[in-house]
Structures are given as C-alpha cells and as structure tokens.
Amino acid sequence: MPEHYRRLAALLGALTALGPLGVDMYLPAFPAMGADLAASPAAIQRTLAVFLLGMAAGQLVYGPLSDRVGRRLPLMIGMVVFTLASIGCALARSADALVALRLLQALGGCVGVVVARAVVRDLCDERGAVRMMSMLMLAMGAAPILAPMLGGWLLAALDWRAIFWFLAIYGAVALLVMQQWLPESLPVEQRRQDGLGQVMLVYVQLLRDRRFLSHALAGALPMAGLFAYLVGSPNLLMQVHGLGPLEYGMAFGGNAFGLILASQVISRLVRRRQPSQLLVVTLSLLAVAGIGVVLAVLSGALLPLLAAFFLYLALMGSVLPLSSALAMAPMGRMAGSASALMGTLQFGIGAVVGAVLGAFGGTSALAMGVLIALAGSGGLAAHLLLKRSAAGA
C-alpha cells in the first residue's frame, strides 16, 4: 500500500478510535466518579448507556450530511462538539449533567466512524477497501488495550476529570491534524442535493436493499457478541473464575491483540481470494466460536472459555473489514448514508444486548454465552439468507 494511503489509514484510524476511547478509557474511574458526584452506580452506568445511544443516533445525521456537503465539514463540526463536550464532562458537578454531556460527546464523536468508512469508499476499490479497513482495525483493536490502562494511570496520578481533559485534548489535536492533512474525498459534482424527505427515502431504500443488508448485518449482528463480552466478562472472569484486575486486563488485551492479528491476516488473504468467499468462511468460524463460548460456560472450565473468547473476538477482526467493504462497495453517492446506517445497526443492536444483560445485572454467564452464540450464528444466517434472496431477485 502506498505511503500516502498508510498516512490516510493512520488519520482515519485516529477517528475510529474515538468510540473505543470514549467507552473504555473511563471505566476504571466509575467508583471514583460515583464518590465525587455523590451518585449511585446505576447513575454512573447511565453515562455509558447514553454514550452508546448517541453513537447510534448521531450517525444517522452525519451520513446524509456528508453525502450532501462533503466529508470534511461534518467531520470538523463533530470534532468541535466532541471536544467541547469533553471539556464539559471534565467540569461536570453532578451525575445528571455528566449524562447529558456524555450524550453530546457521543453525538460529536460518532462522526469519525461515519466519515472514515465513507472516505475509504470514496478512494478505494473493493479489495483496496478491505485492506484499508483492516488497517483501521489496528486502531479499533489497540484502543481497548490502551484506553483502560491510560485511564487508570490518569486516575492514579490526578483524578477522574483528567480522563475527560485528555479526551478534549485528543479531540482538539485530531481536529487540527484532520484540517491540515485529510483531503476532501467527495467531489462537488458527486454530492447529493437531498431534502429531509429524500434522506428518509435513501434510508428506506437501503433497508430494502437485500445485498446491502446481507453485508451490513454480517457485521452488526456479530458485533452484538462483542458488546455482550464487554458487559458480561468482568463478572464472569473476575467474580466467578477469580481472575484479578491485572489478569483480567491481560486477557482483555490478548483478545484485542487477536483482533488486530486477524485483521492483518485478512488484509493479505484478500489479495488472493474473493472478499465474498472469505466473509462466508470467517462468519462460519465465528458461529462455531460463539457456540464454543456457550459450551465453555456450561463446562465451568476457564481455559476453554478464554480460548473461545479469543477465537470469537479475533475473528471479528476479519469479519468487520470484510463486511464493511462489501456493504459500501456499490453505494456510490449514498456512501455516507450507508456508513451511517451500518454504524447505527452496530451500536443499536449493541445497546439492546447491553439492556438484556443489564436485566440480569450483568451476572448471568449463560445469558452472555447464549447472546454471543446467537450473535455469531445470526450474522452467518442473515448473510446467507439475504444474499440468496438478493440473488433470486
């Protein structure tokens, strides 16, 4: 891949990392935040729930906007909102204020995911898009490893507010770098001139496009398994299996490393194999890994459970770039809207999974395992059924 594409991948990776940083970095600070703001654990947990909600909803706005005015302007608007909201979070004096500001922070930060995918679609063919998406997975995999550790260091050295000051600085620096180095990838003559009604019709058209949905759900449904792991694994591994915080962090980091490794493997395989064929293979393996999580939970054995988690999350590093590239390839002038709808499906389904596990208090290992198995198998089934239906049509 040429050097300027590597630089572009690094810039877009910094944007896609906004979501993982916003979710994972402040998790170690939950007890400190509750004590400082005199808030219950449930109130602090709402700050995470509204962030996921904002990540899902905001993308529906930025997608059509980026198709209409280009990629750079919505990106700059979103980054300004993210930076200012992060400053507000650092200054918040109540849990209610923090909840509102976290929603605003997500509504700004979600622009990175939308624009990154749209820019890749603008500049790359199908195979090139898979390779570029695989490079973006480096950021998606590294952020969950580094974010909790960095948050813990800031919490130990300063306090929980320093975490949000860091996010504000990150947003400001990213804004300056993107302003200087990120080119406008959507020419004026290719931009849409839609009104609100036409925007809604574009989303309806996408939801009726079985080929698009076959690839979008191939990524969104397995993503639900990732959210189930994030919500349920702390209790299962630390409370049930007795891992300490350091051991849990090592297991968490190992899974993220697997995701990074698989994303780079698929980047090389796509040079010799059709992306559509690779997607079916990886989805099949993912479904097997999801079933393996259930069997490992039922066995009560730690090592098989860790192996099943690793396999499932590593395969996500292959499924996500493949499904994203294939879904976006034929979108043309609807690339921003298609990217937004994909992101909304991913975070929306993830929020539902979080709510389901929340009904169990995050303590049911079997419920988590079943959700992961359904997510993996559902991704494969949805892809095959919708693809067959599209071919028949």
N, C-alpha and C positions, 0 to 999 in steps of 0.2 A: 504494500500500500504506500503511495507517495507520501513524502514528508508533510505536505500541507494537509493531507487527509488525516494524518496522525494528530496534527495540531488541532484540526477541527474536532476530531473524536475526543481529545482532551477537554476542549472547551464545552462540548455538548455533555461530556461525562460529568463535568462540574455542575451543570444544570440539573441533570437527572439525579445527582446526589442530594439535592435539596430535600426531597421527600424522606429518604432514609435518615438524613441528619436531623430533620425535624421530628421524626418519630423516635429514634433510638438514643439520641445524644442526652436527653434529659431524663431518661428512665431511672438512672441511679439516684436522681435528686427527688423522687417522689416523696419519701419521708420528710426530707428537709423542707420541701415546699409546703407540705401539709402543716408542719410545725410552725413555720414562719407566717403563713397566711391564716392560721387557726382554722384549717379546713379539714374535712373528713377525707379518708382515702377515696371514697366514691366521687367527691367533688374534684379531686386531682385527676382521677381517671377520666373524668369528662373532658379534660383538656386534650386528651389523646383522641377520644371519640370524635370530638368536633373537628379536630385536625384531619382525620380520615374523611369525614363528611365534606369538609371544604375542599380537600384534594379531589374528591369525586365530582362535586358540583361545579367547581370553578373551571374545570377543563371544558365543559360544555359551552362556556362563553369564549374562552381563548381560541378554541379551534376554529369556529367560523370567522372570528375577528382576524385571525392570522391569514385565512384564505382571502379576506377582503382587503386588508391594508398591508399585507406582507408580514414577515416573521419578526422583524426587529422591533417594531413599535409595541406590539403586545408584550414582547419579552421585556422591554425596558419598563413598561407600566407595571408588570407583575413583579419585577425585581425591586422596584421602588416600594411597592406595597409590602412585600416581604420584609424589606429592610426596616421600614418604619414600624411595622407591626412587631418585629423582633425587639426593637428599642422599647416599644410599649410593654411587651412581656417582661422585659428586664426591670421596668419601673412599676409593674403592677402591684397594687396594695391589697387586693382581695382575689379570692378564687373566681368569683363571678367575672371580674374584669379580665382575669387571665383566660378564662374560657372564651370570652368574646374576642380577645386579641389573638388567641390561637386560631380561631376560625378565620380571622382576617389574614393571619400569617399563611395559612394553607391556601386561601384564595389567591394570594400572591405567588407563593412558591410552586403551585401546580403548573404554572406557565412553562417551567423548564421542561417537564416531561412532554407536553404537547408540542412545543416548538422543536425540541430535539428530534423527535420522530419525524416531524414534518420536513425539517431541513434535510434529514437523511433521505427521505423520499424525493425531495427536490433534486438532489445532487447525485444519487446512486441508482444503478440498475438493481435488479433483484438480488443477484449474487453479491454485488458490492454492498447492498443494504444489509445483508446478513452479516458480512464481515464487519461493517461499521457498527451494527447493533451489538455484535459480540464484544467490540472494544468498549462500548458504553456499559456493558455488563461488568467490566472491571470496576467502574465506579459504584455500580449497584451492589457489587459483592464486597468491595473494600469498605464502603461506608458503614455497614452493620458491624464490621470488625473494629474499626477505629472509633466510631462515634461513642459507644458506651465507655470505652477506655478514656477518651478525651474528656467526656463529660465527668467521669469520676475524678480525673486529675483536677479539673477546674473546680469541682465541688470541694475537693480536699484542700486546695490551695486558697480558694476565695470563698464563693458561696454559689447557690444555685442560679442567682441572677447573672453570674459571669457566663453561664452557658448561653443565655439569650443575647448577651453582648457579643459573644463570639459569633453567633448566627447573624447578627446585624452586620458585623464586620465582614463576614463571609459574603453576605448579600451585596454589600456596597462594593467590595473588591470585584466580585463577579460581574456586577453591573458595569464597572469601569472597563474591565477586560473585554466583555462582550461588545461594548460600544466601540472599542478600538479594533478588535480582531475578528469579530463574527460578521461575515458578509451577509447582505440580503440575498436570499436564495430564491425568492419568488419574484420573477419579473412582473412589471406593471401589467403587461398585456395578458398575463395568465391569471390575474386576480379576478375573483368573483365580485359581482355587484348586487349581492342579495339583500333583500329586506328581511325583517324578522320572520314573516310568513314563509319565505323561501328557505331560510335557515332551518325552520322546523321541517319543511319538506325534505331537505337534504338528510336530516336525521331519520326521517321515516323511510327514505329511500335506502339508506344504509342498513336499517333494521330489517328491510325486506330483501336485502342482497344476501342470499344464502352462501355465496362464495366468501364474501367478506366475513359474515358471522362464523363460518366454519373455522376461519383462522383466528378471528378475534376471541371466540370462546375457547379455542385451543390454548390460548394464553391466560384468559381471565379465570376460567374455572380452576385450573391447577394453582393459580395464584391464591385462591381461597385456602388451599392446603398450606401455603406459606404463612398466611395470616393465622391459621389455626395453630401452627407450630409456634409462632411468636407469642400468642396468648396462652397456650396451654403448657408449653415445655418448661417454663420456670418452675411451676408447681410439681410437674411430673418428675423432672430430673433432680431438683434440689430437695423437695419435701418427701417425695416417695422413694427415690433412689439414693438420696443422701449426698448428692454432689455439693461441694462447697461453691461459693461465688466464683473463685478462681477456676475451678474445674469446669463449672458451667460456662464461663467465659471462653475457656479453651475449646469446649465442644461447639459453642456457638461460632467461634472463629473458624474452626475446622470445617464446619458446614459452609460458611461463606467462602472459604478457600476452594471448596469443591465446586461451588457455583462459578467462581472465576475460572477454574481449570476447565470445566466443561464448556464454558463459553468460548474459550480459545481453541479447544479441540474442534468444536463445530465450525469455527471460522476456517479451519484448514480443510475439514471434510467437504465443505460446500464447494470447494474448487473442483472436486471430482465427482460429486453426487448431486442429484437434483434436490433442492431445498424441500420440495413437497414430499419426497420419499423419506428424507431424513426426519421430517416432522412426525410422520406416522411411526417411525421406529422409536424416536425418543418419547413420544406420547405413550406408546405401548409399554416401554420400560418404566415410565413414570407411574402408570396404572399398577404395574406389578409392585413397585416400591411402596405405593400407597397401601396396597393390601398387606405388604410386609410390615408396615407400621402397626396395623391392627393386630396381626399375629404376634408381633413382638410385645405389644401391650398386654395381650392375653397371657403370654408366657411369663411375664414378670421379670424377664432377664434383661439386664442393662445393655450388654454388648450388642445383641441383635437389634435392640431399639436404636442405639446410636448408629449402627450400620444402616438401618432403614431410613432414619432421618437424613443421614449423609447422602445416600443414593437419591432420595426424593429431591432434596434441595440442590444437589449438584446437577441433576437433570433439568431443573428449572433454568439453569444457565444455558442450556441448549434450546429448550422449548421457547423461551421468551424471545430471543432474537429471530428464530425461525418464524414463529407465528406473527411477530410484528412486521417483519419484512414482507412476508407473503400477503398479509392483510393490506398493507399500504401500497404494494407494487402497482395495482391498477387504478389507484384513486385519483391521480391527476389533480384537477382543480379542487377536489374535495379532500385533499390530504390532511389539512388542519382539522376539519370536522371529523374525519375518520380517526385521526390520532386522539382527538378529544373523547370520542365515544369509546374507544378501546380503553383509555385510562379510566373513564367513568365506570365501565363494566368491571375493571380490575379492582378499583378501590371500593365501588359499591358492593360487590359480592364479598370483598374482604370485610366491610363493615357489618354485613349480615352475619358472617361467620363469627366475628367478634361478639356480636349481640347474642348469638346462640350459645357460645361458650360462656359468655357472661351470665346467662341464666343458670349455669351450673356453678357460678362463682369461679370459673377458670380452674376447677379442681377435678373434673371428670376426665381421666386419662382415656377411657374408652370412647367418650364422645369426641374427643380430639382426634383419636385414631380413625374413627368412622368418618369424620368430616374430611380428613386427609385422603382416605381411600376413595370417598365419593368424589372429591375434587379431582384426583388423578384419573379415575375411571370416567368421570363425567366429561373431562376435556377430550379424551380419546373418542368417546361415544358421540359427543356433539360434533366433533370434527368430521368423523366418518359419515354420520347420517346426513349432515348438512351438505357435505361435499358431494355425496351420492345424489342427493336431491337436486343440487345445482346442476350436476352433470345431466341428470334426466330432463331438467327444464331446458 
